[in-house]
Each structure stands twice: as C-alpha cells, then as structure tokens.
Amino acid sequence: MSTINKAACVGGGVIGGAWVARFALAGIDVKVFDPHPEAERIIGEVMANAERAYGMLTMAPLPPKGKVIFCKSLEEAVQDADWIQESVPERLELKRGVLTQIDAAARPDALIGSSTSGLMPTDLQRDMKHPERLFVAHPYNPVYLLPLAELVGGQKTSRAVLEDAKAKLAPIGMKGVIINKEIEAFVGDRLLEAVWREGLWLIKDDICDTETLDDVIRYSFGMRWAQMGMFETYRIAGGEAGMRHFLAQFGPCLSWPWTKLTDVVDLDDALVEKIAGQSDAQSGARGIRELERIRDQNLVGIMHALKAGDEGRGWGSGKLLAEFEEHLWAKAGKAKVEVSASEPLRLVDTKVNAAWVDYNGHMTEHRYLQLFGDTSDALLRLIGVDFAYVEAGHSYYTVETHIRHLGEGKLGQALYTTLQLLSSDRKRLHFFTRIHDAATGDVIATAEQMMVHVDSKAGKSADAPAEVLAKIAPIAEAHAKLALPEGAGRSVGQRKA
C-alpha cells in the first residue's frame, strides 16, 4: 500500500486535533502548527480520548505511537511532510492564505488536504503554485474513529492525486471516497444540512423538543443507516421487487407538502435560547469530554457489531475495521518471534484499558478469554494459518479450553502472553498459555487449549497441509525440552498435591 511516512497538521482544534490522533496512532510522526496558546493541552486531551477508544476498538497490534511535535511556524511544520492536513476555521480568505503558505513551504510532491466542510477546492487553490496537489479531505468527527473522508478535487487538481490520497488513507484505517464533481458542502453535509434544517423547523414549531427529535433518529432510521445507508435500506423496503417498486410506491410522496426543506428558519435570539435550553436539559449534566467518551465507546460497539456481520466478513464500517486489523496483523507478522528451547513463545503485549474492566477496576472474565484467543490467533499466524488460509477454506477450531484465574488484571496494567506447545499431530495442537504482569512477570491467568484442524467447507476435521506442519515442527521440537507447566492437565477444582 501507498503509505504516509510523515504528516503535518495546520490547525489543532476539534477536527485538526483528531487528525493528529489518527496519524499518530497509525505510527506516523506528526508536526503540528497552531498558534492557539492552549493547543498542546487541547490536542493532548483529544489524544487521550483517541487512545482510550483505540484500546476498545481493536486487539490487533498497533504500531508504536508516532511522535507529536509542536512547531513554532507553519513552515517548520510542513517542510518535510508527505501529507499536510489543513484544519483552520471555515473562512475562505483565511484558508486560502494558509494553503498558499503551505504550498510555498511544502515539498513539491507533498499532498495537501483541506478539512473544509463546504468551501470549493477550486476557490481554495486559486493562488497556489502547485494547485494540482490540493484537494478537500473532508472527515467526520471524531476523525480518529469515523473512517470516512470525502476527497474532492478542484478544477486544477490531478485525478492521480485523488487516487494517491485514497490509497494513502487505507493503511491508517480510513476510507477515502472520491466525489466526481465539486459542489458546495459536498455529499455528506448536503444530507446533514437537509435533516438539520428540517429538525430546526420541528423545534421552532413546537412539534417536539430536541431530546424527542434525537430519540426518533437514534431508535429508528439512525440504526439502519449505520449499516446500510439510505439506498440499500430503501431497496429492502421495496420487498422482492426491489428499488423500482419502492420508487413507484413512495416517489409521489416527494411532491406532497410535508417539508419546509427549502425554507430557511430564522435563528433569532428566541429560537437560539429555546434550542440551547432544551439541549442543556437533555445533556447539560455531562461535560463535553464525558460526552465524547460515551460517544466513542458507543461507536466502537457499533463497529464491533458490524465487524461480525455478513458471517464474519464485516459490513459497512465494520468491514473496514476488519480490513484495517488485517493490515495491522500483517505488519506485526513481519516481526520475528523467537523459538527457543529455554522459554515459551512470547506472542502478545497489551495493556488493560477502560473497556476491559468492571466496576471494581478489574479485568472482566471474558477479556481473559479474548486475550487467550488473541494469543492462539498469533500462534496460527506464526504457522501460516492467516486470513488468506482461512478464506481458502481451512482453519483450526478450538475444541477445549480450561482457564485458571490466579491474579487480577487492573486498569492500565501492562500484560504479555506466552504460549508453550505441549503436543501436536497432523490434526491437533495442544498448548498452554500464560498471561503475565509485564512489570513483575507474575502469572495472573493460564489457559490450556486443544485445537483441531478442519476443512470448514466440508465441516469436518482434516489433516493440516505439509507446509503448516513444517512450521509447527521446530516449535514442537524446541518446546519438548521445556518442563511441563504447573497446572497443565488439571481439571476444574483439582488442587495441587
């Protein structure tokens, strides 16, 4: 994949700071320029929320976090960057001036994206010497979680630049969609503004209050849109006859006088106070950072549910998450795991995050099983049983697991896992896994597991192929020299002699 090696962010507010987090958590060094006196604090708080969200989002091994470097000038920030993201306030003359400065200071081959939500790229690139590399990269908040960026070129933007930008976003878990023509507000904000305008009228006319309106969205079509969008949802609504039937049945409704879509509501002081008062009553008990954390946790849960859709192949943003994790695991797989006759395999390093703990601050039971599962997955990748292998119709299935809880994983605690192969044959893998406290090496849990190689298309066990057995053999030979782990072969309730 085309990759970003160094990034720069000019502007570090809500959107700019989240771009910083997206880049840094993908392992990319980011230079930042923002003259705001509290830019470092603001971006630091955004980074903290982003790291918490990523801890919930994936168990795939993230790369080492990129450095975030605050610069004293725009020129210093952008001079050696591959991708420069401008996120200054939405004023044409300001943005145009900043982008022209960036253009003059950046490398000629650097990509320049603007986070504008409505300004036309043709207007933004007017004074640039290299306008062909300027495009709109319009993200959605929070940028570090929501993966979409609308890529919109101006009259002088090269199509190759847009394709390159799309390719460069994929390794950082984002989906770039190229918009064919530049229009005011692009695609997403056109849709959002239509719903927003209608919502303002519903509040002004006392049809409902802000909480009721939000409930209508989140308990109904908002859930449908998260997985299938608009047109695929309506295709289903057309029944077996599909979209043609839906359009024939509901198309005439578009001319009925239901909407005030073309009328602009007057946001006078009275209406502003009305909306603000209702919003305060609805959500004012919680601070913005708390609401952001709740939002992030909910988004992670939705993406996890969508990742499990379509028989595990993923759906919507969940499919994108699965592809991002596959990319992360592939990168991690290039790191060499030492096979030794003196110690088990060390396969997973992680940290207990906020989503893993219960009300006592201790790791919940199913997270231990998850960590054992991630360790067995790491073993399978080591012997060549990767995503491609599974898609081809073969895998190993767990048929037996015995877990012992010996200690407590606590919030923020660094952990690592080790795995010892106890025995193997053409069909079976029998292994013993320990979860260790990274600070002391103490074992806080163990799992003894048996896996069987299967032909998933036939639905039955099958011999593993020679190339997989060849990768198992040196591990089995080395681990045969290790002492049997304490606790191996024990049944539930059995105590040491």
C-alpha positions in Angstrom: 0.0 0.0 0.0 1.0 3.6 -0.5 1.9 5.0 2.9 2.3 8.2 4.8 5.7 8.4 6.4 5.5 12.0 7.9 2.4 14.1 8.4 1.7 17.7 9.3 -1.4 19.3 10.7 -2.0 23.0 10.5 -4.8 23.8 12.9 -5.4 21.7 16.0 -9.0 22.3 17.0 -11.7 19.6 17.2 -11.0 18.3 13.7 -7.3 19.1 13.4 -6.6 17.6 16.8 -8.4 14.4 15.8 -6.4 14.2 12.6 -3.3 14.4 14.7 -4.6 11.5 16.8 -5.5 9.4 13.7 -2.0 9.9 12.2 -0.1 9.3 15.5 -2.0 6.2 16.4 -1.2 4.8 13.0 2.5 5.2 13.9 3.1 8.3 11.8 5.1 11.2 13.2 3.1 14.4 13.1 4.3 18.0 13.2 1.7 20.5 14.4 1.3 24.2 13.9 -1.4 26.0 15.8 -0.9 29.5 17.3 -3.6 28.9 19.9 -1.9 29.3 23.4 -3.6 26.1 24.7 -3.1 24.0 21.5 -0.9 21.4 23.3 -3.5 20.9 26.1 -6.4 20.6 23.7 -4.6 18.1 21.4 -3.4 16.2 24.4 -7.0 15.8 25.6 -8.1 14.6 22.2 -5.2 12.2 22.1 -6.2 10.8 25.5 -9.7 10.1 24.3 -8.4 8.6 21.0 -6.0 6.2 22.8 -8.9 5.1 25.1 -11.1 4.5 22.0 -8.4 2.5 20.2 -7.9 0.4 23.3 -11.5 -0.6 23.0 -11.6 -0.8 19.2 -9.0 -3.5 18.4 -6.7 -6.1 19.9 -4.6 -6.0 16.7 -1.1 -4.8 17.5 -0.9 -1.1 16.8 2.4 0.3 15.7 4.5 2.4 18.1 2.7 5.7 18.5 4.1 8.4 16.2 5.7 11.5 17.8 3.6 14.6 18.0 5.9 17.6 17.6 4.6 21.2 18.1 6.3 23.7 15.8 6.7 27.5 16.1 6.0 28.2 12.5 3.9 26.8 9.7 6.9 26.4 7.5 8.7 24.3 10.1 5.7 22.0 10.4 5.1 21.3 6.7 8.6 21.3 5.2 9.3 17.6 5.2 5.7 16.1 5.3 4.2 13.6 2.8 0.6 14.6 3.8 -0.4 18.0 5.1 -3.8 18.5 6.6 -5.1 22.0 6.9 -7.9 22.4 9.5 -8.2 26.2 10.2 -11.5 28.0 10.7 -14.0 27.9 7.8 -13.3 31.3 6.3 -12.4 31.4 2.6 -9.7 34.1 2.7 -8.1 32.6 5.8 -8.0 29.1 4.4 -6.8 30.3 1.0 -4.0 32.3 2.6 -2.9 29.4 4.8 -3.0 26.9 2.0 -0.9 29.2 -0.2 1.6 29.5 2.6 1.7 25.7 2.9 2.1 25.3 -0.9 5.1 27.6 -0.8 6.8 25.8 2.1 6.0 22.1 1.4 7.8 19.7 -0.8 6.5 19.7 -4.4 5.3 16.1 -4.1 3.5 16.5 -0.8 -0.2 16.0 -0.7 -2.3 18.9 0.8 -5.7 18.2 2.1 -8.2 20.7 3.5 -10.7 19.8 6.2 -13.3 22.2 4.9 -16.9 21.1 5.1 -18.2 23.3 2.3 -15.7 25.6 0.6 -14.9 24.7 -3.0 -11.4 23.4 -3.7 -11.2 25.5 -6.9 -11.6 28.6 -4.8 -9.0 27.4 -2.2 -6.3 26.5 -4.8 -6.6 29.8 -6.7 -3.2 31.3 -5.6 -1.2 28.1 -5.3 1.9 27.4 -7.4 1.2 23.7 -7.3 -2.7 23.6 -7.3 -2.8 20.1 -8.7 -1.9 18.6 -5.3 -4.6 20.4 -3.3 -7.9 18.6 -2.6 -10.6 18.6 0.1 -10.3 15.8 2.6 -13.5 16.3 4.5 -13.6 14.0 7.5 -16.3 13.3 10.1 -16.0 13.9 13.8 -14.3 12.1 15.6 -11.8 11.7 12.8 -9.8 9.1 14.8 -12.8 6.7 14.8 -15.2 7.6 11.9 -13.3 6.3 8.9 -14.7 8.3 6.0 -13.0 11.2 4.2 -14.7 12.8 1.2 -12.0 13.5 -1.4 -12.9 16.4 -3.7 -10.7 18.0 -6.3 -10.9 21.4 -7.8 -10.5 22.4 -11.5 -6.7 22.1 -11.2 -6.5 19.0 -9.0 -4.9 16.0 -10.6 -7.0 12.8 -10.6 -3.9 10.9 -9.8 -3.5 12.9 -6.6 -7.0 11.9 -5.5 -6.3 8.3 -6.2 -3.0 8.6 -4.3 -4.8 10.2 -1.4 -7.3 7.4 -1.3 -4.6 4.8 -1.3 -2.7 6.5 1.5 -5.7 6.7 3.7 -6.3 2.9 3.6 -3.3 1.9 5.8 -4.5 4.2 8.6 -8.0 2.6 8.6 -9.8 5.3 6.6 -12.0 5.0 3.6 -11.5 7.8 1.0 -14.4 8.3 -1.3 -13.7 10.4 -4.4 -16.5 12.8 -5.2 -16.9 13.2 -9.0 -17.8 16.9 -9.0 -17.2 19.7 -6.6 -20.4 21.2 -5.2 -21.0 23.4 -2.1 -20.9 21.2 1.0 -20.1 18.0 -1.0 -22.3 15.0 -0.3 -22.4 14.2 3.5 -23.0 17.8 4.6 -25.7 18.2 1.9 -27.6 15.3 3.5 -26.9 16.5 7.1 -28.0 20.1 6.3 -31.3 18.8 4.9 -32.0 16.8 8.1 -30.7 19.7 10.3 -32.9 22.3 8.6 -36.0 20.1 8.9 -35.1 19.5 12.6 -34.8 23.2 13.4 -38.3 23.8 12.0 -39.7 20.9 14.1 -38.3 22.5 17.2 -39.4 26.1 16.2 -42.9 24.9 15.5 -43.1 23.0 18.8 -43.7 19.7 17.1 -41.2 18.2 19.5 -38.2 19.1 21.7 -34.5 18.3 21.0 -34.5 15.1 23.0 -37.6 13.7 21.3 -36.1 14.5 17.9 -32.8 12.8 18.8 -34.8 9.8 20.1 -36.6 9.5 16.8 -33.3 9.3 14.9 -31.3 7.0 17.2 -34.1 4.5 17.9 -35.1 4.1 14.2 -33.5 5.1 10.9 -30.2 6.0 12.5 -29.6 2.4 13.4 -30.4 1.4 9.8 -28.2 4.0 8.3 -25.2 2.8 10.3 -25.1 -0.5 8.5 -26.7 0.1 5.1 -27.0 3.8 4.3 -30.1 5.1 2.5 -30.5 3.4 -0.8 -29.7 -0.1 0.3 -32.2 0.4 3.2 -34.9 1.5 0.8 -34.1 -1.4 -1.6 -35.2 -3.7 1.2 -38.3 -1.6 1.8 -39.3 -2.3 -1.8 -39.6 -6.0 -0.9 -38.8 -8.7 -3.5 -39.5 -6.2 -6.3 -36.6 -4.0 -5.0 -35.9 -0.4 -5.7 -38.2 0.0 -8.7 -41.2 -0.9 -6.6 -40.1 1.4 -3.8 -39.7 4.3 -6.1 -43.0 3.7 -7.7 -44.8 3.4 -4.4 -43.2 6.2 -2.5 -41.9 8.5 -5.2 -45.1 10.5 -5.5 -44.8 11.5 -1.8 -41.9 13.7 -2.7 -44.3 16.3 -4.1 -46.5 16.3 -1.1 -46.3 19.4 1.1 -44.7 17.6 4.0 -41.4 19.6 4.3 -40.1 23.0 4.9 -36.8 21.9 3.3 -36.5 24.9 1.1 -37.4 27.5 3.8 -34.7 28.8 6.0 -35.6 29.0 9.7 -34.8 32.3 11.3 -32.3 31.6 14.1 -33.3 34.6 16.1 -32.4 35.0 19.8 -35.6 33.4 21.0 -35.1 30.3 18.9 -31.5 30.0 19.9 -32.4 30.2 23.6 -35.2 27.7 23.1 -32.8 25.2 21.4 -30.0 25.8 23.8 -32.3 25.5 26.8 -33.7 22.2 25.6 -30.2 20.9 24.8 -29.0 21.8 28.3 -31.9 20.0 29.8 -31.2 17.0 27.6 -27.4 16.7 28.0 -26.1 19.5 30.2 -25.4 17.3 33.2 -22.5 15.8 31.4 -19.3 17.6 30.3 -18.1 17.7 26.7 -15.2 15.3 27.3 -17.5 12.9 29.1 -20.0 13.0 26.2 -17.1 12.4 23.8 -16.0 9.3 25.7 -19.6 8.0 25.7 -19.9 8.7 22.0 -16.6 6.9 21.3 -17.5 3.9 23.3 -20.8 3.6 21.5 -19.2 4.0 18.1 -16.7 1.2 19.0 -19.6 -1.1 20.0 -21.4 -0.4 16.7 -18.3 -1.0 14.7 -17.6 -4.3 16.5 -21.2 -5.4 15.8 -20.8 -4.5 12.2 -17.5 -6.3 12.0 -19.3 -9.5 13.0 -21.9 -9.1 10.2 -22.1 -11.0 6.9 -20.8 -14.2 8.6 -17.7 -12.6 10.0 -16.7 -10.8 6.8 -17.9 -7.5 8.1 -20.5 -4.9 7.0 -20.1 -1.2 6.5 -17.6 0.4 8.8 -17.2 -3.0 10.5 -15.8 -4.4 7.3 -13.3 -1.5 7.1 -12.3 -2.2 10.7 -11.7 -5.9 9.8 -9.5 -4.9 6.8 -7.6 -2.4 9.0 -6.9 -5.1 11.6 -5.8 -7.5 8.8 -3.3 -4.8 7.7 -2.1 -4.4 11.3 -1.7 -8.1 11.9 0.2 -8.5 8.6 2.6 -5.8 9.6 3.0 -7.4 13.0 3.6 -10.8 11.4 6.8 -9.5 9.9 8.3 -9.2 13.3 10.2 -12.3 14.1 9.1 -14.5 17.0 11.9 -16.3 18.7 11.5 -20.0 19.0 13.6 -21.3 21.9 14.1 -24.4 23.9 14.6 -22.3 27.0 11.3 -20.5 27.1 7.8 -20.4 25.6 6.8 -18.1 22.7 6.0 -14.5 23.7 3.2 -13.6 21.4 1.0 -10.7 22.6 1.8 -7.5 24.5 -1.1 -5.3 25.6 -2.5 -3.0 28.3 -5.7 -3.3 30.3 -7.9 -0.4 29.1 -11.1 1.1 30.4 -13.4 -1.0 28.3 -11.9 -4.2 29.8 -12.7 -3.6 33.5 -15.7 -3.9 35.7 -16.9 -1.6 38.5 -14.0 -2.8 40.7 -11.4 -1.7 38.1 -10.5 -5.4 37.5 -10.4 -7.1 34.1 -13.7 -8.8 33.3 -13.8 -12.6 32.8 -14.5 -12.5 29.0 -11.4 -10.3 28.4 -9.2 -13.1 29.7 -10.7 -15.4 27.2 -10.3 -12.7 24.5 -6.6 -12.4 25.3 -6.1 -16.1 25.2 -7.9 -16.2 21.8 -5.7 -13.4 20.5 -2.7 -15.5 21.6 -3.8 -18.6 19.8 -4.5 -16.5 16.7 -0.9 -15.2 16.9 0.3 -18.8 17.0 -1.8 -19.7 14.0 -0.4 -16.7 12.0 3.1 -17.9 13.0 2.5 -21.3 11.4 0.9 -19.8 8.3 -2.8 -20.0 9.2 -3.6 -16.4 8.3 -6.6 -14.6 6.8 -5.9 -16.0 3.3 -5.6 -19.5 4.6 -9.0 -19.3 6.4 -10.6 -17.7 3.3 -9.4 -20.7 1.3 -11.5 -23.0 3.5 -9.3 -24.4 6.2 -8.6 -23.4 9.8 -8.0 -24.6 13.4 -11.0 -24.7 15.7 -10.8 -24.6 19.5 -12.5 -27.7 20.9 -11.5 -27.5 24.6 -10.4 -24.7 26.9 -9.5 -24.8 30.6 -8.9 -21.3 32.2 -7.5 -20.6 35.7 -7.7 -17.2 37.2 -4.7 -16.7 39.5 -4.5 -12.9 39.9 -6.2 -9.7 38.8 -5.6 -7.6 35.7 -6.2 -4.0 36.7 -6.9 -0.8 34.7 -3.7 0.4 33.0 -1.7 -2.7 33.8 0.7 -3.8 31.1 0.4 -7.5 30.2 2.0 -10.0 27.9 1.3 -13.6 27.0 3.5 -16.7 26.5 2.5 -19.9 24.8 4.0 -23.4 25.2 3.2 -26.1 22.7 2.6 -29.3 24.7 1.9 -31.7 21.8 0.8 -31.8 18.2 0.0 -34.2 15.4 -1.4 -33.9 11.9 -4.7 -32.6 13.2 -4.3 -31.3 16.7 -2.5 -28.6 18.6 -2.4 -28.8 22.4 -0.9 -25.8 24.1 -0.6 -23.9 27.4 -0.9 -20.1 27.6 0.0 -17.8 30.4 -0.9 -14.1 30.9 1.9 -12.3 32.7 2.1 -9.0 34.6 4.6 -7.2 32.4 6.2 -5.4 35.4 6.8 -8.4 37.5 6.5 -11.4 35.2 3.9 -12.9 37.6 1.3 -15.2 36.0 -2.3 -13.9 36.5 -4.1 -16.5 34.4 -3.5 -19.6 32.4 -5.4 -21.5 29.7 -4.9 -25.0 28.4 -6.4 -25.4 25.0 -6.8 -28.0 22.3 -7.4 -27.0 18.6 -8.3 -29.3 15.7 -7.5 -28.6 12.1 -10.7 -28.5 10.0 -11.9 -28.4 6.4 -14.5 -25.7 7.0 -16.2 -26.3 3.7 -16.7 -29.9 4.4 -17.5 -29.2 8.1 -15.1 -31.9 9.5 -11.6 -32.4 10.8 -8.8 -32.8 8.3 -5.0 -33.2 8.2 -3.1 -30.0 8.1 -1.1 -29.5 4.9 2.6 -30.2 4.8 3.7 -26.5 4.8 1.8 -25.9 8.1 3.1 -29.0 9.7 6.6 -27.9 8.7 6.2 -24.7 10.6 4.9 -26.5 13.7 7.7 -29.0 13.8 10.5 -26.6 15.1 8.2 -25.2 17.7 7.2 -28.7 18.9 10.9 -29.8 18.9 12.0 -26.8 21.0 9.1 -26.9 23.4 9.5 -30.7 24.0 12.6 -29.7 26.0 10.6 -27.4 28.3 9.3 -28.6 31.7 5.6 -29.3 31.8 3.8 -26.1 33.1 2.4 -26.2 36.6 -1.4 -26.6 36.2 -1.2 -28.4 32.8 -3.6 -31.4 32.7 -5.6 -30.3 35.7 -9.3 -30.4 35.7 -11.7 -27.9 37.2 -11.5 -27.9 41.0 -8.4 -30.1 41.2 -5.8 -28.8 43.6 -2.0 -29.2 43.7 -0.9 -32.3 45.6 
